Amino acid sequence: MKGEAELIERPNVGGRWVEIANEMSYRYLGPHGPDYLIPTLTEPRWLFFVKPVSMKTWQGVDWAKRYKHEGWGVS
């Protein structure tokens, strides 16, 4: 994906990013996501919005030919 980034918040603790980070912790780490997030809430974070400009996707069950290189463990 290519996109244009817009700054929403400069580094801060307790900003709008906290709710987003909480949702992401559950999405990517499951029910124990907050076990990672909570100890890091004192670290300031930036918040950006990325407006998509172009996106490419594919359907398939194998690696794309351009990623198949002998010796890389991908056949």
C-alpha positions as CSV (number, residue, x, y, z in Angstrom):
1,M,0.0,0.0,0.0
2,K,1.1,3.5,-0.7
3,G,-0.4,6.4,1.3
4,E,-0.1,9.9,2.5
5,A,0.5,10.3,6.2
6,E,-1.2,13.0,8.2
7,L,0.1,13.8,11.7
8,I,-2.8,13.6,14.2
9,E,-0.9,13.8,17.5
10,R,2.7,14.6,18.4
11,P,4.4,12.3,21.0
12,N,2.4,12.2,24.2
13,V,1.2,9.9,27.0
14,G,-2.5,9.3,27.3
15,G,-3.6,10.7,23.9
16,R,-6.1,9.4,21.4
17,W,-3.6,6.7,20.5
18,V,-4.4,4.8,23.7
19,E,-7.8,3.6,22.6
20,I,-6.4,2.6,19.2
21,A,-3.4,0.8,20.8
22,N,-5.8,-1.1,23.1
23,E,-7.9,-2.3,20.1
24,M,-4.7,-3.3,18.3
25,S,-3.4,-5.2,21.3
26,Y,-6.5,-7.4,21.3
27,R,-6.5,-7.8,17.5
28,Y,-2.9,-8.9,17.1
29,L,-2.1,-10.5,20.5
30,G,-5.5,-11.9,21.5
31,P,-7.0,-11.7,25.0
32,H,-3.6,-11.2,26.6
33,G,-2.8,-8.1,24.4
34,P,-3.1,-5.7,27.3
35,D,-0.4,-7.7,29.1
36,Y,2.0,-6.1,26.6
37,L,0.3,-2.8,26.3
38,I,-0.3,-1.7,29.9
39,P,3.4,-1.7,30.9
40,T,4.2,0.5,27.9
41,L,1.6,3.1,28.4
42,T,4.2,5.5,29.9
43,E,6.0,5.7,26.6
44,P,5.0,8.6,24.4
45,R,3.7,7.8,20.9
46,W,3.0,9.6,17.7
47,L,-0.4,9.2,16.0
48,F,-0.7,9.3,12.2
49,F,-3.5,8.7,9.8
50,V,-2.5,7.1,6.5
51,K,-4.7,8.0,3.6
52,P,-4.4,5.2,1.0
53,V,-3.3,6.3,-2.4
54,S,-2.8,2.9,-4.0
55,M,-3.1,-0.7,-2.9
56,K,-2.1,-4.0,-4.5
57,T,-3.2,-7.4,-3.4
58,W,-3.2,-11.0,-4.8
59,Q,-5.0,-14.3,-4.3
60,G,-3.0,-17.5,-4.4
61,V,-1.5,-20.2,-2.4
62,D,2.2,-19.8,-3.4
63,W,4.9,-17.2,-3.4
64,A,5.0,-14.8,-6.2
65,K,7.6,-15.7,-8.8
66,R,9.7,-12.6,-8.1
67,Y,10.2,-13.8,-4.5
68,K,11.3,-17.3,-5.4
69,H,15.1,-17.4,-5.3
70,E,17.1,-20.6,-5.0
71,G,18.8,-20.9,-1.7
72,W,16.3,-18.7,0.2
73,G,14.3,-21.7,1.6
74,V,11.4,-20.9,-0.7
75,S,10.7,-23.3,-3.5
